[in-house]
Amino acid sequence: MITTYDLLAAHPFLAGLQPRHLERLSHWAHRAPFPAATRIFDENGRAEHCWLIREGFVNLDTAVPGRGDVIVETLGPGSVLGWSWLFPPYRWHFGAVTVGPVLAIALDGPGLRGLCAADPQLGYELTTRFMAVVVDRMQATRVRLLDLYRAPV
């Protein structure tokens, strides 16, 4: 049987993480299947989890005045969904909805913050990895919004 540890170890986002850190993370992780067209979270909602996507696709969206919800990026297998659990005030900056069925690994945000505080080496590793996700998301948002505003209404 595949364990949560095995699932974490196989995910690209955690590649190279020390086994002892994966073991600690596995206590705060569980499998998270989502049906198609499931809204996982809403923009500005309370951020208490993140997900490592194993199968399927999730659209990140944001509300644009006069245009409604606009898809900023589509995340697929190997991607990370959610970084807002790491930074106060712990509110989502985007919304997320599944495109089809999704299989992910959910990680508990408050539990991870506790691990980061207790183990500075793990905290540094996770913060560095999540900051790379933040930068990528902000770049994708910038590009998408530039495209959106160039297009005729």
PyMOL CGO cylinders between C-alpha atoms (Angstrom):
from pymol import cmd
from pymol.cgo import CYLINDER

trace = [
    CYLINDER, 0.00, 0.00, 0.00, 1.23, 3.48, -0.88, 0.3, 1, 1, 1, 1, 1, 1,
    CYLINDER, 1.23, 3.48, -0.88, 1.66, 5.65, 2.23, 0.3, 1, 1, 1, 1, 1, 1,
    CYLINDER, 1.66, 5.65, 2.23, 1.30, 9.40, 2.59, 0.3, 1, 1, 1, 1, 1, 1,
    CYLINDER, 1.30, 9.40, 2.59, 5.07, 9.54, 2.97, 0.3, 1, 1, 1, 1, 1, 1,
    CYLINDER, 5.07, 9.54, 2.97, 5.43, 7.78, -0.41, 0.3, 1, 1, 1, 1, 1, 1,
    CYLINDER, 5.43, 7.78, -0.41, 3.03, 10.24, -2.05, 0.3, 1, 1, 1, 1, 1, 1,
    CYLINDER, 3.03, 10.24, -2.05, 4.94, 13.22, -0.67, 0.3, 1, 1, 1, 1, 1, 1,
    CYLINDER, 4.94, 13.22, -0.67, 8.30, 11.75, -1.67, 0.3, 1, 1, 1, 1, 1, 1,
    CYLINDER, 8.30, 11.75, -1.67, 7.07, 11.26, -5.24, 0.3, 1, 1, 1, 1, 1, 1,
    CYLINDER, 7.07, 11.26, -5.24, 5.81, 14.82, -5.71, 0.3, 1, 1, 1, 1, 1, 1,
    CYLINDER, 5.81, 14.82, -5.71, 8.17, 17.12, -7.68, 0.3, 1, 1, 1, 1, 1, 1,
    CYLINDER, 8.17, 17.12, -7.68, 7.60, 20.06, -5.32, 0.3, 1, 1, 1, 1, 1, 1,
    CYLINDER, 7.60, 20.06, -5.32, 9.25, 18.14, -2.49, 0.3, 1, 1, 1, 1, 1, 1,
    CYLINDER, 9.25, 18.14, -2.49, 12.08, 16.61, -4.55, 0.3, 1, 1, 1, 1, 1, 1,
    CYLINDER, 12.08, 16.61, -4.55, 15.33, 16.54, -2.61, 0.3, 1, 1, 1, 1, 1, 1,
    CYLINDER, 15.33, 16.54, -2.61, 13.70, 17.12, 0.78, 0.3, 1, 1, 1, 1, 1, 1,
    CYLINDER, 13.70, 17.12, 0.78, 15.37, 15.10, 3.52, 0.3, 1, 1, 1, 1, 1, 1,
    CYLINDER, 15.37, 15.10, 3.52, 13.54, 11.89, 4.51, 0.3, 1, 1, 1, 1, 1, 1,
    CYLINDER, 13.54, 11.89, 4.51, 13.18, 13.11, 8.11, 0.3, 1, 1, 1, 1, 1, 1,
    CYLINDER, 13.18, 13.11, 8.11, 11.42, 16.24, 6.83, 0.3, 1, 1, 1, 1, 1, 1,
    CYLINDER, 11.42, 16.24, 6.83, 9.12, 14.19, 4.60, 0.3, 1, 1, 1, 1, 1, 1,
    CYLINDER, 9.12, 14.19, 4.60, 8.29, 12.03, 7.59, 0.3, 1, 1, 1, 1, 1, 1,
    CYLINDER, 8.29, 12.03, 7.59, 7.34, 15.08, 9.65, 0.3, 1, 1, 1, 1, 1, 1,
    CYLINDER, 7.34, 15.08, 9.65, 5.25, 16.49, 6.79, 0.3, 1, 1, 1, 1, 1, 1,
    CYLINDER, 5.25, 16.49, 6.79, 3.43, 13.18, 6.33, 0.3, 1, 1, 1, 1, 1, 1,
    CYLINDER, 3.43, 13.18, 6.33, 1.77, 13.61, 9.74, 0.3, 1, 1, 1, 1, 1, 1,
    CYLINDER, 1.77, 13.61, 9.74, 0.02, 16.73, 8.43, 0.3, 1, 1, 1, 1, 1, 1,
    CYLINDER, 0.02, 16.73, 8.43, -0.96, 15.30, 5.02, 0.3, 1, 1, 1, 1, 1, 1,
    CYLINDER, -0.96, 15.30, 5.02, -3.79, 13.21, 3.61, 0.3, 1, 1, 1, 1, 1, 1,
    CYLINDER, -3.79, 13.21, 3.61, -5.21, 12.17, 0.24, 0.3, 1, 1, 1, 1, 1, 1,
    CYLINDER, -5.21, 12.17, 0.24, -7.73, 14.67, -1.14, 0.3, 1, 1, 1, 1, 1, 1,
    CYLINDER, -7.73, 14.67, -1.14, -9.88, 13.64, -4.11, 0.3, 1, 1, 1, 1, 1, 1,
    CYLINDER, -9.88, 13.64, -4.11, -12.14, 16.29, -5.67, 0.3, 1, 1, 1, 1, 1, 1,
    CYLINDER, -12.14, 16.29, -5.67, -14.94, 15.73, -8.22, 0.3, 1, 1, 1, 1, 1, 1,
    CYLINDER, -14.94, 15.73, -8.22, -15.13, 17.79, -11.41, 0.3, 1, 1, 1, 1, 1, 1,
    CYLINDER, -15.13, 17.79, -11.41, -16.35, 21.39, -11.11, 0.3, 1, 1, 1, 1, 1, 1,
    CYLINDER, -16.35, 21.39, -11.11, -15.62, 21.60, -7.36, 0.3, 1, 1, 1, 1, 1, 1,
    CYLINDER, -15.62, 21.60, -7.36, -14.80, 25.02, -5.96, 0.3, 1, 1, 1, 1, 1, 1,
    CYLINDER, -14.80, 25.02, -5.96, -11.91, 24.23, -3.62, 0.3, 1, 1, 1, 1, 1, 1,
    CYLINDER, -11.91, 24.23, -3.62, -11.70, 27.76, -2.23, 0.3, 1, 1, 1, 1, 1, 1,
    CYLINDER, -11.70, 27.76, -2.23, -12.89, 31.30, -2.88, 0.3, 1, 1, 1, 1, 1, 1,
    CYLINDER, -12.89, 31.30, -2.88, -10.80, 34.41, -3.27, 0.3, 1, 1, 1, 1, 1, 1,
    CYLINDER, -10.80, 34.41, -3.27, -10.38, 36.11, 0.13, 0.3, 1, 1, 1, 1, 1, 1,
    CYLINDER, -10.38, 36.11, 0.13, -11.56, 33.01, 2.03, 0.3, 1, 1, 1, 1, 1, 1,
    CYLINDER, -11.56, 33.01, 2.03, -9.61, 31.66, 5.01, 0.3, 1, 1, 1, 1, 1, 1,
    CYLINDER, -9.61, 31.66, 5.01, -6.46, 29.82, 3.86, 0.3, 1, 1, 1, 1, 1, 1,
    CYLINDER, -6.46, 29.82, 3.86, -5.77, 26.77, 6.00, 0.3, 1, 1, 1, 1, 1, 1,
    CYLINDER, -5.77, 26.77, 6.00, -4.45, 24.17, 3.53, 0.3, 1, 1, 1, 1, 1, 1,
    CYLINDER, -4.45, 24.17, 3.53, -2.37, 23.65, 0.46, 0.3, 1, 1, 1, 1, 1, 1,
    CYLINDER, -2.37, 23.65, 0.46, -2.52, 20.79, -2.02, 0.3, 1, 1, 1, 1, 1, 1,
    CYLINDER, -2.52, 20.79, -2.02, 0.04, 18.93, -4.09, 0.3, 1, 1, 1, 1, 1, 1,
    CYLINDER, 0.04, 18.93, -4.09, -1.72, 17.97, -7.31, 0.3, 1, 1, 1, 1, 1, 1,
    CYLINDER, -1.72, 17.97, -7.31, -1.09, 14.39, -8.44, 0.3, 1, 1, 1, 1, 1, 1,
    CYLINDER, -1.09, 14.39, -8.44, -3.79, 13.99, -11.12, 0.3, 1, 1, 1, 1, 1, 1,
    CYLINDER, -3.79, 13.99, -11.12, -6.15, 16.39, -12.85, 0.3, 1, 1, 1, 1, 1, 1,
    CYLINDER, -6.15, 16.39, -12.85, -6.33, 20.14, -13.36, 0.3, 1, 1, 1, 1, 1, 1,
    CYLINDER, -6.33, 20.14, -13.36, -7.39, 23.14, -11.29, 0.3, 1, 1, 1, 1, 1, 1,
    CYLINDER, -7.39, 23.14, -11.29, -8.17, 26.63, -12.59, 0.3, 1, 1, 1, 1, 1, 1,
    CYLINDER, -8.17, 26.63, -12.59, -7.03, 29.58, -10.51, 0.3, 1, 1, 1, 1, 1, 1,
    CYLINDER, -7.03, 29.58, -10.51, -9.36, 32.54, -10.96, 0.3, 1, 1, 1, 1, 1, 1,
    CYLINDER, -9.36, 32.54, -10.96, -9.72, 36.10, -9.79, 0.3, 1, 1, 1, 1, 1, 1,
    CYLINDER, -9.72, 36.10, -9.79, -12.62, 38.52, -9.88, 0.3, 1, 1, 1, 1, 1, 1,
    CYLINDER, -12.62, 38.52, -9.88, -12.05, 41.30, -12.42, 0.3, 1, 1, 1, 1, 1, 1,
    CYLINDER, -12.05, 41.30, -12.42, -14.50, 44.22, -12.22, 0.3, 1, 1, 1, 1, 1, 1,
    CYLINDER, -14.50, 44.22, -12.22, -16.76, 44.24, -15.25, 0.3, 1, 1, 1, 1, 1, 1,
    CYLINDER, -16.76, 44.24, -15.25, -15.54, 40.84, -16.40, 0.3, 1, 1, 1, 1, 1, 1,
    CYLINDER, -15.54, 40.84, -16.40, -16.39, 38.43, -13.59, 0.3, 1, 1, 1, 1, 1, 1,
    CYLINDER, -16.39, 38.43, -13.59, -14.12, 35.55, -12.64, 0.3, 1, 1, 1, 1, 1, 1,
    CYLINDER, -14.12, 35.55, -12.64, -11.14, 35.32, -14.98, 0.3, 1, 1, 1, 1, 1, 1,
    CYLINDER, -11.14, 35.32, -14.98, -8.89, 32.26, -15.16, 0.3, 1, 1, 1, 1, 1, 1,
    CYLINDER, -8.89, 32.26, -15.16, -5.36, 33.31, -14.29, 0.3, 1, 1, 1, 1, 1, 1,
    CYLINDER, -5.36, 33.31, -14.29, -3.66, 29.94, -14.58, 0.3, 1, 1, 1, 1, 1, 1,
    CYLINDER, -3.66, 29.94, -14.58, -4.41, 26.24, -14.89, 0.3, 1, 1, 1, 1, 1, 1,
    CYLINDER, -4.41, 26.24, -14.89, -2.45, 23.94, -12.60, 0.3, 1, 1, 1, 1, 1, 1,
    CYLINDER, -2.45, 23.94, -12.60, -1.85, 20.29, -13.39, 0.3, 1, 1, 1, 1, 1, 1,
    CYLINDER, -1.85, 20.29, -13.39, -0.04, 17.23, -12.08, 0.3, 1, 1, 1, 1, 1, 1,
    CYLINDER, -0.04, 17.23, -12.08, 3.11, 18.13, -10.17, 0.3, 1, 1, 1, 1, 1, 1,
    CYLINDER, 3.11, 18.13, -10.17, 1.81, 21.60, -9.26, 0.3, 1, 1, 1, 1, 1, 1,
    CYLINDER, 1.81, 21.60, -9.26, 1.17, 23.17, -5.89, 0.3, 1, 1, 1, 1, 1, 1,
    CYLINDER, 1.17, 23.17, -5.89, -2.21, 24.71, -5.10, 0.3, 1, 1, 1, 1, 1, 1,
    CYLINDER, -2.21, 24.71, -5.10, -2.19, 27.31, -2.35, 0.3, 1, 1, 1, 1, 1, 1,
    CYLINDER, -2.19, 27.31, -2.35, 0.46, 29.34, -0.63, 0.3, 1, 1, 1, 1, 1, 1,
    CYLINDER, 0.46, 29.34, -0.63, -1.64, 31.83, 1.32, 0.3, 1, 1, 1, 1, 1, 1,
    CYLINDER, -1.64, 31.83, 1.32, -1.72, 29.57, 4.42, 0.3, 1, 1, 1, 1, 1, 1,
    CYLINDER, -1.72, 29.57, 4.42, 1.94, 30.55, 4.98, 0.3, 1, 1, 1, 1, 1, 1,
    CYLINDER, 1.94, 30.55, 4.98, 1.57, 34.33, 5.13, 0.3, 1, 1, 1, 1, 1, 1,
    CYLINDER, 1.57, 34.33, 5.13, -0.68, 36.41, 7.41, 0.3, 1, 1, 1, 1, 1, 1,
    CYLINDER, -0.68, 36.41, 7.41, -3.53, 37.27, 7.20, 0.3, 1, 1, 1, 1, 1, 1,
    CYLINDER, -3.53, 37.27, 7.20, -3.98, 33.71, 5.78, 0.3, 1, 1, 1, 1, 1, 1,
    CYLINDER, -3.98, 33.71, 5.78, -6.54, 34.68, 3.10, 0.3, 1, 1, 1, 1, 1, 1,
    CYLINDER, -6.54, 34.68, 3.10, -6.69, 33.29, -0.44, 0.3, 1, 1, 1, 1, 1, 1,
    CYLINDER, -6.69, 33.29, -0.44, -5.48, 35.65, -3.16, 0.3, 1, 1, 1, 1, 1, 1,
    CYLINDER, -5.48, 35.65, -3.16, -7.27, 33.67, -5.88, 0.3, 1, 1, 1, 1, 1, 1,
    CYLINDER, -7.27, 33.67, -5.88, -10.13, 31.23, -6.17, 0.3, 1, 1, 1, 1, 1, 1,
    CYLINDER, -10.13, 31.23, -6.17, -9.70, 27.62, -7.31, 0.3, 1, 1, 1, 1, 1, 1,
    CYLINDER, -9.70, 27.62, -7.31, -12.04, 25.23, -9.13, 0.3, 1, 1, 1, 1, 1, 1,
    CYLINDER, -12.04, 25.23, -9.13, -11.38, 21.76, -10.52, 0.3, 1, 1, 1, 1, 1, 1,
    CYLINDER, -11.38, 21.76, -10.52, -11.58, 21.31, -14.29, 0.3, 1, 1, 1, 1, 1, 1,
    CYLINDER, -11.58, 21.31, -14.29, -12.24, 17.57, -14.00, 0.3, 1, 1, 1, 1, 1, 1,
    CYLINDER, -12.24, 17.57, -14.00, -11.64, 15.03, -11.24, 0.3, 1, 1, 1, 1, 1, 1,
    CYLINDER, -11.64, 15.03, -11.24, -8.53, 15.85, -9.20, 0.3, 1, 1, 1, 1, 1, 1,
    CYLINDER, -8.53, 15.85, -9.20, -6.43, 13.74, -6.89, 0.3, 1, 1, 1, 1, 1, 1,
    CYLINDER, -6.43, 13.74, -6.89, -4.25, 15.77, -4.56, 0.3, 1, 1, 1, 1, 1, 1,
    CYLINDER, -4.25, 15.77, -4.56, -2.41, 15.54, -1.27, 0.3, 1, 1, 1, 1, 1, 1,
    CYLINDER, -2.41, 15.54, -1.27, -3.77, 18.05, 1.25, 0.3, 1, 1, 1, 1, 1, 1,
    CYLINDER, -3.77, 18.05, 1.25, -1.40, 19.59, 3.77, 0.3, 1, 1, 1, 1, 1, 1,
    CYLINDER, -1.40, 19.59, 3.77, -2.65, 21.34, 6.92, 0.3, 1, 1, 1, 1, 1, 1,
    CYLINDER, -2.65, 21.34, 6.92, -1.45, 24.97, 6.96, 0.3, 1, 1, 1, 1, 1, 1,
    CYLINDER, -1.45, 24.97, 6.96, -1.40, 25.58, 10.73, 0.3, 1, 1, 1, 1, 1, 1,
    CYLINDER, -1.40, 25.58, 10.73, 0.38, 22.25, 11.22, 0.3, 1, 1, 1, 1, 1, 1,
    CYLINDER, 0.38, 22.25, 11.22, 2.98, 23.18, 8.61, 0.3, 1, 1, 1, 1, 1, 1,
    CYLINDER, 2.98, 23.18, 8.61, 3.52, 26.59, 10.20, 0.3, 1, 1, 1, 1, 1, 1,
    CYLINDER, 3.52, 26.59, 10.20, 4.16, 24.81, 13.50, 0.3, 1, 1, 1, 1, 1, 1,
    CYLINDER, 4.16, 24.81, 13.50, 6.68, 22.50, 11.85, 0.3, 1, 1, 1, 1, 1, 1,
    CYLINDER, 6.68, 22.50, 11.85, 8.43, 25.46, 10.25, 0.3, 1, 1, 1, 1, 1, 1,
    CYLINDER, 8.43, 25.46, 10.25, 8.67, 27.25, 13.60, 0.3, 1, 1, 1, 1, 1, 1,
    CYLINDER, 8.67, 27.25, 13.60, 9.99, 24.14, 15.36, 0.3, 1, 1, 1, 1, 1, 1,
    CYLINDER, 9.99, 24.14, 15.36, 12.49, 23.19, 12.66, 0.3, 1, 1, 1, 1, 1, 1,
    CYLINDER, 12.49, 23.19, 12.66, 14.15, 26.23, 11.02, 0.3, 1, 1, 1, 1, 1, 1,
    CYLINDER, 14.15, 26.23, 11.02, 15.88, 24.07, 8.38, 0.3, 1, 1, 1, 1, 1, 1,
    CYLINDER, 15.88, 24.07, 8.38, 12.53, 22.63, 7.25, 0.3, 1, 1, 1, 1, 1, 1,
    CYLINDER, 12.53, 22.63, 7.25, 10.98, 26.09, 7.52, 0.3, 1, 1, 1, 1, 1, 1,
    CYLINDER, 10.98, 26.09, 7.52, 13.64, 27.54, 5.23, 0.3, 1, 1, 1, 1, 1, 1,
    CYLINDER, 13.64, 27.54, 5.23, 13.21, 24.72, 2.70, 0.3, 1, 1, 1, 1, 1, 1,
    CYLINDER, 13.21, 24.72, 2.70, 9.43, 25.08, 2.56, 0.3, 1, 1, 1, 1, 1, 1,
    CYLINDER, 9.43, 25.08, 2.56, 9.45, 28.89, 2.54, 0.3, 1, 1, 1, 1, 1, 1,
    CYLINDER, 9.45, 28.89, 2.54, 11.97, 28.96, -0.31, 0.3, 1, 1, 1, 1, 1, 1,
    CYLINDER, 11.97, 28.96, -0.31, 9.91, 26.49, -2.34, 0.3, 1, 1, 1, 1, 1, 1,
    CYLINDER, 9.91, 26.49, -2.34, 6.63, 28.31, -1.67, 0.3, 1, 1, 1, 1, 1, 1,
    CYLINDER, 6.63, 28.31, -1.67, 8.16, 31.70, -2.50, 0.3, 1, 1, 1, 1, 1, 1,
    CYLINDER, 8.16, 31.70, -2.50, 9.07, 30.31, -5.94, 0.3, 1, 1, 1, 1, 1, 1,
    CYLINDER, 9.07, 30.31, -5.94, 5.40, 29.35, -6.34, 0.3, 1, 1, 1, 1, 1, 1,
    CYLINDER, 5.40, 29.35, -6.34, 4.32, 32.87, -5.32, 0.3, 1, 1, 1, 1, 1, 1,
    CYLINDER, 4.32, 32.87, -5.32, 6.64, 34.47, -7.87, 0.3, 1, 1, 1, 1, 1, 1,
    CYLINDER, 6.64, 34.47, -7.87, 5.43, 32.14, -10.64, 0.3, 1, 1, 1, 1, 1, 1,
    CYLINDER, 5.43, 32.14, -10.64, 1.76, 32.84, -9.80, 0.3, 1, 1, 1, 1, 1, 1,
    CYLINDER, 1.76, 32.84, -9.80, 2.26, 36.58, -9.76, 0.3, 1, 1, 1, 1, 1, 1,
    CYLINDER, 2.26, 36.58, -9.76, 4.02, 36.43, -13.13, 0.3, 1, 1, 1, 1, 1, 1,
    CYLINDER, 4.02, 36.43, -13.13, 1.21, 34.32, -14.60, 0.3, 1, 1, 1, 1, 1, 1,
    CYLINDER, 1.21, 34.32, -14.60, -1.36, 36.76, -13.22, 0.3, 1, 1, 1, 1, 1, 1,
    CYLINDER, -1.36, 36.76, -13.22, 0.48, 39.72, -14.68, 0.3, 1, 1, 1, 1, 1, 1,
    CYLINDER, 0.48, 39.72, -14.68, 0.68, 38.11, -18.14, 0.3, 1, 1, 1, 1, 1, 1,
    CYLINDER, 0.68, 38.11, -18.14, -2.97, 37.03, -18.07, 0.3, 1, 1, 1, 1, 1, 1,
    CYLINDER, -2.97, 37.03, -18.07, -4.23, 40.45, -17.00, 0.3, 1, 1, 1, 1, 1, 1,
    CYLINDER, -4.23, 40.45, -17.00, -2.12, 42.19, -19.67, 0.3, 1, 1, 1, 1, 1, 1,
    CYLINDER, -2.12, 42.19, -19.67, -3.67, 39.86, -22.26, 0.3, 1, 1, 1, 1, 1, 1,
    CYLINDER, -3.67, 39.86, -22.26, -7.13, 40.49, -20.87, 0.3, 1, 1, 1, 1, 1, 1,
    CYLINDER, -7.13, 40.49, -20.87, -6.86, 44.27, -21.02, 0.3, 1, 1, 1, 1, 1, 1,
    CYLINDER, -6.86, 44.27, -21.02, -5.39, 44.23, -24.52, 0.3, 1, 1, 1, 1, 1, 1,
    CYLINDER, -5.39, 44.23, -24.52, -8.41, 42.33, -25.81, 0.3, 1, 1, 1, 1, 1, 1,
    CYLINDER, -8.41, 42.33, -25.81, -11.51, 44.29, -26.89, 0.3, 1, 1, 1, 1, 1, 1,
    CYLINDER, -11.51, 44.29, -26.89, -14.39, 44.28, -24.41, 0.3, 1, 1, 1, 1, 1, 1,
]
cmd.load_cgo(trace, "trace")
